[in-house]
């Protein structure tokens, strides 16, 4: 009788190997799962927003008027708009205008587009500005409208968009024309924290400078202020060129002519001083002498030298000197003085025009 082999004996012989394999796999799983678990949990959480919120800012200047360097003011009307990730980040309702006198802003026009928030406002105000008019009427200026963010740079930053920033091509401020326009980012540091105890060593805020470059285009004012100077110089020169070579004239008559010349020169000095006061009312500068001031001072120097020459001629003649020689020296001095005056004034004007 044939006996079939028993299969039950085979399983018991292989069970230690199977147990060993299971033990190794179980140990590997026990060591791997704790390390993999936290990493999987971390990647499953969406990343949060880090760093300051950023909003894009641009501008359109629709009007520029009441430009008054004497008072340190100009007025402007402009549109501002920002594009922010959400409405709560919109800075326009709380933005400050650092150099505005009394800004008047319209109600915000909020539009949601492409998952972002667009806010548009119209602003009108008078703005304070420091002016350097030393090169009048060849002066060029860069005026600014300064916007300061409502939160410090740890929480908010501006991003300027110059590609979309423009000025109205119909802007024609009286006596000026625009030569440039752009938006520039900057930061302003304050030594105070404004009560925010989380800040250290003061606070820093983002700013945007809306810069407008201007050039004066009213040369007629320059001629109105300087023509009296040139007339005074020409009259002074003419008093030296009047000849009195007639030998029959007595010394007293020649001295009387010199006295009359002093009277004309004194009148010229009075005209120049009076014109200088009127020019100061038109052009006010706190940064130094203007071109108009330098031209007035040059004219005063010329007239004072003419007075000095006249006094020397009077002294020479009264002491018995040759009147003919005195007149000859006066003619030569007048022409040389006029040439020096023209060169000096021309150099001052060219320096101001090319600076």
C-alpha positions in Angstrom: 0.0 0.0 0.0 1.5 3.2 -1.1 1.6 6.0 1.3 1.2 9.7 0.1 3.7 12.1 1.4 2.4 14.3 4.2 2.3 18.0 3.4 1.8 19.1 6.9 5.5 18.6 7.7 6.6 21.0 5.1 4.9 24.1 6.6 6.4 23.7 10.0 9.9 23.5 8.5 9.5 26.8 6.6 7.8 28.8 9.3 11.0 30.1 11.0 12.1 31.6 7.7 8.7 33.3 7.2 8.7 34.6 10.7 12.1 36.0 10.3 11.1 37.8 7.1 8.0 39.2 8.7 10.1 40.4 11.7 12.5 42.3 9.4 9.6 43.9 7.5 7.8 44.9 10.6 10.9 46.5 12.1 11.6 48.4 8.9 8.0 49.7 8.8 8.2 50.7 12.5 11.4 52.7 11.9 10.2 54.4 8.5 6.6 55.4 9.3 7.4 57.8 12.2 10.0 59.6 10.0 7.8 59.8 7.0 4.6 60.8 8.9 5.5 64.4 9.9 7.0 65.1 6.4 3.8 64.0 4.8 1.7 66.1 7.2 3.9 69.2 6.5 3.5 69.1 2.8 -0.2 68.5 3.1 -0.6 72.0 4.7 -0.8 74.8 2.1 2.0 77.4 2.6 0.9 80.7 4.2 1.7 84.2 3.1 5.2 85.4 4.3 6.8 88.8 4.1 5.0 92.2 3.6 2.0 92.6 1.4 2.8 94.2 -2.0 0.5 96.5 -4.0 1.2 97.9 -7.4 0.8 101.7 -7.7 0.5 104.0 -10.7 -0.7 107.6 -11.4 -2.1 109.9 -14.0 -1.5 113.7 -13.5 -4.5 115.4 -15.2 -3.7 119.0 -14.3 -0.9 121.2 -12.9 -1.6 124.8 -11.9 -0.8 127.6 -9.4 2.9 127.1 -9.7 4.4 129.8 -7.3 8.1 129.4 -6.4 7.9 132.6 -4.4 5.4 131.0 -2.0 6.9 127.5 -2.3 3.7 125.9 -3.6 2.1 124.2 -6.6 -1.3 122.6 -7.1 -2.1 119.4 -8.9 -5.0 117.1 -9.7 -4.2 113.4 -10.3 -5.6 109.9 -10.4 -4.1 107.2 -8.3 -4.8 103.5 -8.5 -3.5 100.4 -6.8 -3.8 96.7 -7.5 -3.7 94.5 -4.4 -4.2 90.8 -3.6 -7.3 91.6 -1.5 -9.4 94.5 -0.4 -8.0 94.5 3.1 -4.5 95.3 1.8 -5.7 98.4 -0.2 -3.5 101.4 1.0 -5.3 104.2 -0.7 -8.0 104.9 2.0 -5.2 105.3 4.6 -2.2 106.6 2.6 -0.7 109.9 3.7 0.5 112.7 1.4 3.7 114.0 3.0 3.8 117.4 1.4 0.1 118.1 0.8 -1.6 121.1 2.4 -5.2 119.8 2.5 -5.7 116.8 0.1 -9.2 116.2 -1.2 -9.6 112.6 -2.3 -12.7 111.2 -4.0 -14.6 108.1 -2.9 -12.7 104.9 -3.9 -13.8 103.0 -7.0 -13.1 99.4 -6.2 -13.1 96.7 -9.0 -12.4 93.0 -8.5 -10.6 91.5 -11.5 -8.5 88.4 -12.1 -8.5 87.5 -8.4 -7.1 91.0 -7.4 -8.6 94.3 -6.2 -8.2 97.5 -8.2 -8.9 100.8 -6.4 -9.0 104.2 -8.1 -9.2 107.6 -6.4 -8.9 111.2 -7.6 -6.7 113.5 -5.5 -6.5 117.3 -5.6 -4.4 119.5 -3.4 -1.8 122.2 -3.0 1.7 120.8 -2.3 4.7 122.3 -0.6 7.9 122.4 -2.6 11.4 123.9 -2.2 12.5 125.9 -5.3 15.9 126.8 -6.4 15.5 129.9 -8.7 19.1 131.0 -8.7 19.3 130.5 -12.4 16.1 132.3 -13.3 14.9 132.5 -16.1 16.9 129.4 -17.1 15.9 127.4 -13.9 14.8 123.8 -14.1 12.9 122.1 -11.3 11.8 118.7 -10.1 8.6 118.9 -8.1 7.3 116.0 -6.2 4.1 114.5 -4.7 5.1 112.2 -1.9 2.9 109.3 -0.8 3.7 107.3 2.4 2.4 103.8 3.1 0.0 103.3 6.0 2.1 100.4 7.5 5.8 99.9 8.0 7.9 97.9 5.6 7.6 94.8 7.6 3.9 94.6 6.7 3.5 96.6 3.4 5.5 97.6 0.3 4.7 99.6 -2.8 5.6 98.4 -6.3 5.5 101.3 -8.8 4.3 100.9 -12.4 5.9 103.5 -14.6 4.7 101.8 -17.8 1.1 102.9 -17.0 2.0 106.2 -15.4 1.3 109.3 -17.6 0.6 113.0 -17.6 -2.2 114.8 -19.4 -0.7 116.0 -22.8 -2.9 119.1 -22.6 -1.2 120.4 -19.4 0.0 123.9 -20.1 1.0 125.7 -16.8 1.5 129.4 -17.4 5.2 130.1 -17.9 6.3 126.5 -17.7 6.4 123.3 -19.7 6.9 119.7 -18.6 10.1 117.9 -19.5 9.8 114.6 -17.5 7.6 112.4 -15.3 8.1 109.2 -13.4 7.4 107.4 -10.1 10.2 106.5 -7.8 10.2 104.1 -4.8 11.9 105.2 -1.6 11.9 104.4 2.1 11.6 106.8 5.0 13.0 106.0 8.4 11.6 107.5 11.6 13.4 107.3 14.9 10.0 106.7 16.7 8.0 103.5 16.7 4.7 105.3 17.0 3.9 103.1 20.0 4.4 99.8 18.2 6.5 97.9 20.8 7.2 95.1 18.3 9.5 97.4 16.4 13.1 98.1 17.4 15.2 101.2 16.6 12.4 103.2 15.1 10.2 102.4 12.1 10.6 102.5 8.3 7.8 103.2 5.8 7.6 102.8 2.1 7.2 105.9 0.0 6.4 106.7 -3.6 7.7 110.0 -5.1 5.7 111.2 -8.1 8.3 113.4 -9.9 7.5 116.1 -12.4 10.3 117.9 -14.2 9.6 121.5 -15.2 11.4 124.1 -17.2 10.6 127.8 -17.3 9.3 129.2 -20.6 8.8 132.9 -19.9 11.9 134.9 -21.0 10.0 138.2 -21.2 10.2 138.5 -17.4 13.9 138.4 -17.6 14.1 141.2 -20.1 11.7 143.3 -18.1 14.0 143.0 -15.0 17.3 143.6 -16.8 16.6 146.3 -19.5 16.8 149.1 -16.9 20.3 147.9 -16.0 21.5 148.0 -19.5 20.0 151.4 -20.1 21.7 152.7 -17.0 25.1 151.4 -18.2 24.7 152.9 -21.7 23.8 156.3 -20.3 26.8 156.2 -17.9 29.1 155.3 -20.8 27.6 158.1 -23.0 28.5 160.7 -20.3 32.2 159.7 -20.8 32.1 159.9 -24.6 30.7 163.4 -24.8 33.7 165.4 -26.0 34.6 169.0 -24.9 37.9 169.6 -26.7 37.2 173.2 -27.4 40.1 175.0 -25.8 38.1 178.1 -25.1 36.2 176.3 -22.3 37.4 177.4 -18.9 38.4 175.0 -16.2 35.3 175.9 -14.2 33.1 174.9 -17.2 34.9 171.5 -17.5 34.4 170.9 -13.8 30.7 171.7 -14.1 30.5 169.0 -16.8 32.1 166.5 -14.5 29.6 167.4 -11.7 26.8 166.9 -14.1 28.2 163.4 -15.0 28.2 162.6 -11.2 24.5 163.5 -11.1 23.7 161.2 -14.0 25.7 158.3 -12.4 23.9 158.9 -9.1 20.5 158.6 -10.9 21.7 155.4 -12.5 22.6 153.9 -9.1 19.2 154.8 -7.8 17.5 153.1 -10.7 19.5 150.0 -10.3 18.8 149.7 -6.5 15.1 150.3 -7.0 15.0 147.7 -9.8 16.8 145.2 -7.6 14.1 145.6 -4.9 11.4 145.0 -7.5 13.2 141.9 -8.8 13.3 140.5 -5.2 9.5 140.8 -5.0 9.3 138.7 -8.2 12.1 136.2 -7.5 12.5 135.1 -3.9 15.4 132.8 -3.2 16.6 131.5 0.1 19.4 129.4 -1.3 21.8 132.2 -2.4 22.2 134.9 -5.1 20.1 134.5 -8.2 21.3 135.4 -11.7 19.2 138.6 -11.5 21.0 139.5 -8.2 24.4 138.9 -9.8 23.5 141.1 -12.8 22.4 143.9 -10.5 25.6 143.6 -8.5 27.7 143.7 -11.6 25.9 146.8 -12.8 26.3 148.5 -9.4 30.0 147.7 -9.6 30.3 149.2 -13.0 28.5 152.4 -12.0 30.6 152.7 -8.8 33.8 152.4 -10.9 32.4 155.1 -13.2 31.8 157.4 -10.2 35.3 156.7 -9.0 36.7 157.5 -12.4 34.7 160.7 -12.5 36.0 161.8 -9.1 39.6 161.1 -10.2 39.0 163.2 -13.3 37.6 166.1 -11.3 40.5 165.9 -8.9 43.1 165.9 -11.7 41.5 168.8 -13.5 41.0 170.9 -10.4 44.7 170.6 -9.6 45.7 172.0 -13.0 45.9 168.7 -14.9 45.3 168.6 -18.6 41.5 168.4 -19.3 42.2 166.9 -22.7 44.2 164.1 -21.2 41.5 163.5 -18.6 38.8 163.2 -21.3 41.0 160.9 -23.3 41.5 158.6 -20.3 37.7 158.8 -19.7 36.9 157.7 -23.2 39.3 154.8 -23.0 38.1 153.7 -19.6 34.4 153.9 -20.7 35.0 151.6 -23.7 37.1 149.1 -21.7 34.6 149.2 -18.8 31.7 148.5 -21.3 33.5 145.6 -22.9 34.3 144.1 -19.4 30.6 144.6 -18.4 29.3 142.8 -21.5 31.8 139.9 -21.1 30.9 139.5 -17.3 27.1 139.6 -17.9 27.4 137.2 -20.9 29.4 134.8 -18.8 26.8 134.9 -16.0 24.0 134.3 -18.4 25.7 131.4 -20.2 26.7 129.8 -16.9 23.0 129.9 -15.7 21.7 128.6 -19.1 24.0 125.6 -19.3 24.0 124.6 -15.6 
